[in-house]
């Protein structure tokens, strides 16, 4: 699903076939590969807008053949792999409680969870901002349907599902205290457009983008290289969208937590 109907959620570490689903595996459970039609559409997209983008033969078969600032964009899973997002052990593997604490949210904050998936982080964020709001953004209606079901079941009123696109998360301008993207940015079809849209949505002066990606600098992190990002690459891409790195948090087991703010 690497055309207009791609999800933004999570680098998964499992193997397709043979029932393998261990942390040491490196294959996405629902990873897809480009068809000739999707490749033709990709060529058209690049031809229309070449600023920062390049179409070339995939250096890694897990990439879509579209490059941004030298980085190949990765394939992603579809909604068929949604159960993996709620897998047992994810909290410990990724240190998710530590991540949420590092965000230092206030009860009144307005937060966006981009690539919300089934709402794994969305509903935890909602508890952190009881007087605020969480915008759960995804481009797959199936994911948003799951969030709505969970919202009703959990009786949570401060979560708002938002259907985004591959170029626009449809966030209100100048209004967000925090935008959270966990293991998803490296899979965006249009990272430049998305980063620019996020910048516009951040509250001037105080709004933050929290970018979480597996550490490319660490060879011991058991994730395919294409599903990792370095601090240098992330900083370069965010700078191109008018965002500056203000803090690097290195306490997570395997991921970077990079905090950006708008350049004014």
Helices and strands as residue ranges (DSSP letters): H 36-48, E 53-55, E 63-68, E 71-74, G 79-81, H 82-85, H 90-94, H 96-102, E 110-114, H 122-128, E 133-138, H 141-154, E 159-163, E 178-182, G 185-187, H 191-201, E 208-215, G 225-227, E 228-229, H 231-240, E 243-249, E 255-262
